């Protein structure tokens, strides 16, 4: 379905943004011809780097089954790197990269299963993502709160009808176009896309979701760009209040 492919673009953007920093760190650990880390860890990191690139490409291409298969390989290698428990500083960096990657992989794996309406598998991946963050950051950290919010959102999406899922997919497409300054350069045109997408998010997912809050902030920012500050201010205040409640 068309709306499914729109979501792949969003998933891919999340992956790209999340992995850039990790790969910069990876570059500091492995120098061409001279591995700084022990050979086995350096080799595993190189394999992980390659798999992560494949994962990104498959997600962007909408190849769900292949991406899920690569995710399983990524999870295995990340867990093996975390289990090493190295004592040196460079080894600690490798473990940190693996922990970051493992969290990202489960987060995106849940999204992939959601796209294909594999609700049980999506929930299992989301719960593991939450468990990892609870263990690493504790219950009160904002990253853990984000993982809990994602589960609540998934539960709501799972309860939607086929028609409502299509409507949500269409709203995702509008939101992405409104968020793209190059594709939609005029603020007035972005506003025409952002307003209906936010209305759908609030109707189908509820006001207390990241998607609705993000859409409200997008609308408020567009109003500010247009110089309509009296319209922007209440929307931004509402968005911030909802955001604080989610944290």
LOVEX-645572 format. One line per 10 residues: number of its first residue (from 1); for each residue x, y, z of N, C-alpha, C, O. Coordinates in steps of 0.05 Angstrom, whole numbers, m for minus. Layout:
BEGIN
NUM) X:Y:Z:X:Y:Z:X:Y:Z:X:Y:Z | ... .
***
This chain:
BEGIN
1) 17:m24:0:0:0:0:18:25:0:40:25:10 | 7:47:m11:23:71:m14:32:82:13:55:90:15 | 15:82:32:21:94:58:44:79:72:59:92:87 | 47:54:66:69:39:78:96:49:68:114:53:84 | 98:54:42:123:63:31:131:91:42:154:97:44 | 111:107:47:117:134:58:131:131:85:148:147:92 | 123:111:100:135:107:127:164:99:125:180:105:143 | 172:84:104:200:76:101:218:100:100:240:99:111 | 210:121:86:226:145:85:231:157:112:254:164:118 | 211:157:129:214:168:156:232:150:173:249:160:187 .
11) 228:124:170:245:105:185:274:109:177:292:109:194 | 279:111:151:306:114:141:319:140:152:343:140:159 | 304:162:153:315:187:164:323:183:193:344:194:201 | 307:170:208:313:165:237:339:150:239:357:157:254 | 342:129:222:366:112:223:391:129:215:411:128:229 | 389:145:194:412:161:185:421:180:207:445:182:213 | 402:194:219:409:213:240:421:200:264:440:210:276 | 411:177:271:420:163:295:447:150:292:461:148:312 | 454:142:268:479:127:265:503:144:257:526:135:260 | 499:169:248:521:185:239:543:188:261:566:184:256 .
21) 534:195:285:553:199:307:567:173:314:591:173:319 | 552:151:314:564:125:320:585:118:301:606:107:309 | 581:124:275:602:117:255:626:135:257:648:126:251 | 622:160:266:645:177:270:663:165:292:687:165:290 | 650:156:314:665:143:335:678:118:325:701:112:332 | 664:102:309:676:78:298:701:84:282:720:69:283 | 700:107:268:724:114:252:748:120:270:771:116:261 | 743:128:294:766:133:313:776:108:325:798:108:337 | 762:85:322:770:60:334:786:43:314:803:27:323 | 781:45:289:793:28:269:807:46:248:793:60:233 .
31) 833:45:246:848:60:227:857:41:205:865:19:211 | 856:50:180:863:32:158:890:19:162:911:33:165 | 890:m7:163:915:m22:166:925:m25:195:942:m42:200 | 915:m9:213:924:m10:241:901:m9:260:893:12:269 | 889:m32:267:867:m33:286:876:m24:314:895:m35:325 | 863:m4:325:870:5:352:859:m15:372:872:m19:393 | 836:m26:367:824:m46:385:837:m73:380:850:m77:360 | 833:m92:399:841:m120:393:829:m129:367:806:m120:361 | 843:m146:353:834:m154:326:806:m165:325:791:m159:306 | 798:m181:345:772:m193:344:750:m172:347:729:m174:333 .
41) 754:m153:364:734:m132:368:733:m114:343:711:m106:334 | 756:m107:333:757:m90:309:743:m104:286:728:m91:270 | 747:m130:283:734:m145:262:704:m145:265:689:m141:246 | 694:m149:290:666:m149:295:653:m121:289:632:m120:278 | 668:m100:296:658:m73:291:656:m68:261:637:m55:251 | 676:m78:246:675:m75:217:651:m89:205:637:m78:187 | 645:m113:214:622:m128:205:596:m113:213:578:m111:197 | 596:m103:237:572:m88:246:567:m64:229:544:m58:222 | 589:m49:223:587:m26:206:574:m33:179:557:m19:169 | 584:m55:167:574:m64:141:544:m71:143:528:m64:126 .
51) 537:m86:164:509:m94:167:491:m70:172:468:m69:161 | 501:m51:187:484:m27:192:479:m12:166:457:m2:162 | 499:m11:148:494:2:122:474:m13:106:457:m1:92 | 476:m40:106:456:m56:92:428:m52:103:409:m50:88 | 426:m51:129:401:m47:143:388:m21:133:364:m20:126 | 404:0:133:394:27:124:384:25:95:362:36:88 | 400:13:78:393:11:49:367:m5:45:350:3:29 | 364:m27:59:341:m43:56:315:m29:66:294:m31:54 | 318:m15:88:295:0:99:287:21:79:263:24:73 | 306:36:68:300:57:49:287:46:24:271:59:11 .
61) 295:21:16:284:9:m8:257:m5:m3:244:m15:m21 | 248:m5:22:222:m18:29:223:m48:29:203:m61:27 | 247:m59:32:251:m89:32:249:m99:61:269:m103:74 | 225:m102:70:220:m108:98:232:m134:107:246:m135:127 | 227:m155:93:236:m182:101:267:m183:102:278:m193:122 | 280:m171:82:309:m171:82:320:m154:105:340:m162:118 | 307:m132:110:316:m114:132:313:m128:159:330:m126:177 | 291:m143:163:287:m157:188:308:m179:191:318:m184:214 | 316:m192:170:337:m212:171:364:m200:179:378:m212:195 | 370:m177:168:395:m164:175:394:m154:204:414:m154:218 .
71) 371:m146:213:368:m137:240:375:m159:260:388:m154:280 | 367:m184:253:374:m206:271:404:m210:273:415:m216:294 | 418:m206:250:447:m208:250:460:m185:267:479:m190:281 | 449:m161:263:459:m138:278:456:m142:308:474:m137:324 | 433:m153:316:427:m157:344:447:m178:356:457:m174:378 | 453:m198:341:471:m219:350:499:m207:354:512:m213:375 | 509:m192:335:536:m181:338:538:m159:359:558:m157:373 | 517:m143:362:517:m123:383:518:m136:410:532:m127:428 | 502:m157:414:502:m170:440:529:m183:446:537:m184:469 | 542:m193:426:568:m205:430:589:m184:438:606:m190:455 .
81) 587:m160:426:605:m139:433:600:m129:462:619:m122:477 | 575:m127:469:568:m118:496:577:m138:517:586:m131:539 | 576:m164:510:583:m186:529:613:m187:534:622:m199:554 | 630:m174:517:659:m176:520:667:m162:546:686:m172:559 | 654:m141:554:661:m126:578:691:m118:579:704:m125:598 | 701:m103:559:729:m97:558:737:m77:580:720:m62:590 | 762:m78:588:772:m61:610:785:m36:600:787:m16:615 | 794:m35:575:808:m11:564:788:9:553:765:2:548 | 797:33:550:779:55:542:768:50:514:745:56:509 | 785:41:496:776:36:468:755:14:467:736:16:452 .
91) 759:m6:483:739:m28:485:713:m18:496:692:m27:487 | 714:1:515:690:13:526:675:28:504:650:27:503 | 689:41:486:676:55:464:662:35:446:640:40:437 | 675:12:441:662:m8:425:636:m18:437:616:m22:424 | 637:m22:463:613:m31:478:591:m10:476:567:m17:473 | 598:15:479:579:37:477:566:38:449:542:41:447 | 582:35:429:572:34:401:552:12:398:530:15:387 | 559:m12:410:541:m35:407:515:m31:422:494:m38:413 | 516:m18:446:492:m12:461:474:7:445:450:3:444 | 486:28:435:471:47:419:458:33:395:434:37:389 .
101) 473:17:381:464:3:357:441:m16:364:421:m18:350 | 444:m30:387:424:m50:395:397:m36:400:376:m45:392 | 398:m13:414:373:2:419:361:12:393:337:9:389 | 377:23:375:366:32:349:354:10:333:333:13:321 | 368:m13:333:359:m35:317:332:m45:326:314:m50:310 | 328:m47:352:302:m56:363:280:m35:357:257:m42:351 | 287:m10:360:268:12:355:258:10:326:234:11:321 | 277:8:307:269:7:279:256:m19:271:239:m20:254 | 264:m41:285:252:m67:280:222:m66:287:206:m78:273 | 216:m52:309:188:m49:316:173:m34:294:150:m41:287 .
111) 185:m13:282:173:2:261:168:m15:236:148:m13:223 | 188:m32:230:186:m49:206:162:m69:210:147:m73:191 | 160:m81:233:138:m99:238:111:m84:238:91:m95:229 | 111:m60:247:87:m44:247:77:m39:219:54:m40:213 | 96:m33:201:89:m27:173:75:m51:160:57:m47:144 | 83:m75:167:71:m99:156:48:m109:174:38:m131:169 | 41:m94:194:19:m101:213:25:m126:228:7:m141:236 | 51:m131:234:58:m153:251:59:m143:280:80:m139:291 | 35:m141:291:33:m127:317:47:m141:339:60:m128:356 | 45:m167:341:59:m182:363:89:m178:361:102:m173:382 .
121) 100:m181:337:129:m178:334:137:m149:339:158:m144:351 | 120:m129:331:127:m101:336:127:m96:366:144:m81:376 | 107:m107:380:106:m102:409:129:m116:423:140:m104:442 | 137:m139:414:160:m153:426:185:m136:423:201:m134:442 | 190:m125:399:213:m109:395:212:m83:411:232:m74:422 | 188:m71:413:185:m46:429:190:m52:459:203:m35:473 | 181:m74:469:185:m81:497:215:m86:503:225:m79:524 | 229:m99:484:257:m103:487:272:m77:486:292:m73:501 | 264:m59:469:276:m32:468:272:m18:495:291:m5:504 | 249:m20:506:244:m8:533:261:m21:554:273:m8:570 .
131) 263:m48:554:279:m62:574:308:m54:572:321:m50:593 | 319:m51:548:347:m42:545:351:m15:557:372:m9:570 | 332:3:552:336:30:562:332:32:592:345:47:606 | 314:16:603:311:15:632:337:6:645:345:17:665 | 349:m15:634:373:m26:645:396:m6:643:413:m4:661 | 397:8:621:420:26:616:417:53:630:437:64:640 | 393:64:630:389:91:639:372:94:664:373:114:678 | 358:73:672:339:75:694:311:82:685:307:90:662 | 292:80:704:264:85:697:257:114:692:238:120:677 | 272:133:704:265:161:703:278:177:680:272:200:677 .
141) 296:164:665:310:178:644:291:184:621:272:169:616 | 296:206:607:278:214:584:278:193:562:258:190:548 | 301:180:558:302:160:537:284:136:544:271:125:526 | 283:129:569:265:108:578:236:116:575:219:101:567 | 231:141:582:203:152:579:195:151:549:172:145:543 | 213:158:531:208:156:503:200:128:494:181:124:479 | 214:108:505:208:81:498:180:72:508:166:58:495 | 173:82:532:146:76:542:125:89:525:104:77:519 | 129:114:517:110:128:500:107:114:474:85:113:463 | 128:103:463:127:88:438:109:64:440:95:57:421 .
151) 110:51:463:93:27:467:63:35:468:46:22:457 | 58:57:482:30:67:484:20:74:456:m3:67:449 | 37:87:440:29:94:413:23:69:397:3:67:382 | 41:49:399:37:24:384:11:10:392:m3:0:374 | 4:11:417:m21:m1:426:m45:13:413:m64:0:405 | m43:39:410:m65:54:397:m66:49:367:m88:46:356 | m43:48:354:m43:42:326:m54:14:320:m69:10:301 | m47:m5:337:m56:m32:334:m86:m34:335:m98:m52:323 | m99:m16:349:m128:m17:352:m143:m4:329:m168:m6:328 | m129:8:311:m142:22:289:m153:3:268:m143:m19:264 .
161) m174:12:254:m185:m4:232:m167:0:207:m149:17:207 | m172:m16:187:m157:m14:162:m160:14:149:m141:25:139 | m184:25:150:m189:51:139:m174:73:155:m163:91:144 | m174:69:182:m159:89:198:m129:87:194:m115:107:195 | m119:63:190:m90:60:184:m83:74:158:m62:86:156 | m100:72:138:m95:86:113:m95:116:117:m78:130:107 | m114:125:133:m116:154:139:m91:163:154:m80:185:149 | m81:147:172:m57:153:187:m33:154:168:m15:171:170 | m31:135:150:m10:135:130:m10:159:112:11:170:106 | m33:168:104:m35:192:88:m27:217:104:m14:235:93 .
171) m33:217:130:m24:239:147:6:239:150:18:261:150 | 18:216:152:47:214:153:60:226:127:79:241:129 | 47:221:105:58:232:80:56:262:79:74:276:70 | 33:273:88:30:302:89:50:315:109:62:335:103 | 53:302:131:72:312:151:100:313:140:114:333:145 | 109:293:127:136:292:115:140:314:94:161:326:93 | 119:318:78:121:339:58:122:367:71:137:384:62 | 107:370:92:107:396:107:133:401:121:140:424:126 | 147:379:127:173:381:142:196:384:123:219:387:132 | 191:384:97:213:385:77:213:413:64:196:418:47 .
181) 231:430:72:232:457:61:239:458:31:230:476:17 | 253:438:22:260:438:m6:237:429:m24:232:440:m45 | 223:409:m14:200:399:m29:176:419:m28:162:422:m47 | 173:432:m5:151:451:m1:163:476:11:162:481:35 | 174:494:m6:189:517:4:171:539:16:181:554:33 | 146:542:7:130:563:16:117:556:43:104:535:45 | 120:573:64:107:567:90:77:563:88:66:546:102 | 64:578:71:35:576:69:27:548:58:7:537:66 | 43:537:40:38:511:29:44:489:50:29:469:53 | 65:493:66:71:474:87:49:474:108:43:453:119 .
191) 38:497:114:16:499:133:m8:483:124:m22:470:140 | m14:485:98:m37:470:87:m34:440:90:m53:425:91 | m9:431:91:m3:402:94:m3:395:124:m12:373:132 | 8:412:140:12:406:168:m14:406:184:m17:389:202 | m32:424:178:m57:425:193:m74:400:192:m82:389:213 | m79:389:168:m95:364:167:m80:340:179:m93:323:191 | m54:339:176:m39:316:187:m40:317:218:m43:296:231 | m38:341:230:m40:343:259:m68:335:269:m70:321:289 | m88:343:254:m115:336:262:m119:306:262:m133:295:280 | m108:292:243:m110:263:242:m95:250:265:m105:231:277 .
201) m71:260:270:m55:249:292:m70:251:319:m71:232:334 | m82:274:324:m96:278:349:m121:261:350:m128:250:371 | m135:258:328:m160:243:327:m154:213:331:m168:199:346 | m134:202:317:m129:174:317:m111:164:339:m114:142:350 | m91:180:346:m71:172:365:m74:185:392:m64:176:413 | m89:207:393:m92:222:418:m73:245:420:m53:246:406 | m79:265:437:m61:288:439:m34:282:452:m14:296:447 | m34:262:469:m10:256:485:9:236:471:16:216:482 | 16:243:446:35:226:431:56:244:419:51:268:414 | 80:233:414:101:248:401:93:259:374:101:281:367 .
211) 78:243:359:71:252:332:53:277:334:57:296:318 | 34:277:352:17:301:354:32:325:364:29:347:354 | 49:321:384:65:343:395:83:354:373:86:378:370 | 96:336:358:114:345:337:99:361:315:109:380:304 | 75:351:309:58:365:289:50:393:298:50:412:283 | 43:395:324:35:421:335:59:440:334:55:464:328 | 83:430:341:106:448:340:113:456:311:121:478:306 | 108:438:293:112:444:265:94:466:256:103:485:242 | 69:465:263:49:486:256:57:512:269:56:533:256 | 63:511:295:71:536:309:95:549:296:96:573:293 .
221) 115:532:289:139:543:276:133:556:249:145:576:242 | 115:543:235:107:554:208:93:581:212:98:600:196 | 75:582:231:61:608:237:82:630:244:80:652:235 | 102:623:260:123:642:267:138:651:242:144:675:239 | 144:632:225:158:639:200:142:658:183:154:675:169 | 116:656:185:98:673:169:93:700:183:80:717:172 | 103:702:208:98:727:223:72:727:238:64:749:248 | 58:705:240:32:703:253:36:694:282:29:671:290 | 48:711:298:56:704:325:33:698:344:35:682:362 | 11:712:341:m12:708:358:m24:680:354:m37:669:372 .
231) m21:669:330:m31:642:325:m10:621:334:m17:599:342 | 15:628:332:37:610:339:39:605:369:43:583:378 | 36:626:384:41:625:413:24:604:428:35:587:442 | m3:604:425:m18:584:440:m13:555:431:m14:537:447 | m7:552:406:0:525:396:26:515:408:28:492:416 | 46:533:409:72:525:421:69:519:451:81:500:461 | 53:536:465:49:531:493:35:504:498:42:489:516 | 15:498:481:1:472:484:20:449:478:20:429:493 | 36:452:457:55:431:450:75:426:473:81:403:480 | 86:447:485:105:445:506:93:432:531:106:416:545 .
241) 68:439:537:54:427:560:50:397:555:54:381:574 | 42:389:531:39:361:525:66:347:526:68:324:536 | 87:360:516:113:348:516:123:343:545:135:322:550 | 119:362:562:127:359:590:113:336:603:124:322:620 | 87:332:596:72:310:607:82:283:598:79:263:612 | 94:282:574:104:257:563:131:249:576:137:226:578 | 146:269:585:173:264:594:173:247:620:194:241:631 .
***
